[in-house]
Amino acid sequence: MGARRPSRRRTDDQARDDHLRSPDFFNAAEFPEMTFASTGIERTSDKTGKITGDLTLLGVTKPVTLDVTFNQRAPHPLPQYNGVEVAGFSATTTIKRSDFGMSTFVPAIGDEIEIILEVEGTQAR
């Protein structure tokens, strides 16, 4: 499938963005990446499944399960990708951020957070 592109999400508030990157939250200087390595896949219907794996955040690795929905597979709509197949998936999971060492301001800021992934993969040429 297609190459991974790094995300550079911003909240449109530089002070908040800087605070989220600080050791209070994501500690981006020491831990610039969050990773997920799948350990298993279970198909639950024609369009849904569960992907289990290890999520690493702030240097802590915990098992999580992603609830996955297959959205669609179709030819790429742009002419320059003529003949390339594209598949779309949505996935969600909920974690406790304190399980990964991110406990600043708990419980004032919720401990449970939902991770939402929207993924588009292209057929390798």
Buried (B, 14 or more C-beta within 10 A) or exposed (E): EEEEEEEEEEEEEEEEBEBBBEEEBBBBEEBEEBEBEEEEEEEEEEEEBBBEBEBBBBEEBEEBBBBBBBBEEEEBEEEEBEEBEBBBBBBEBEBBBEBBEBBBEEEEEEBEEEBEEEBEEBBEE
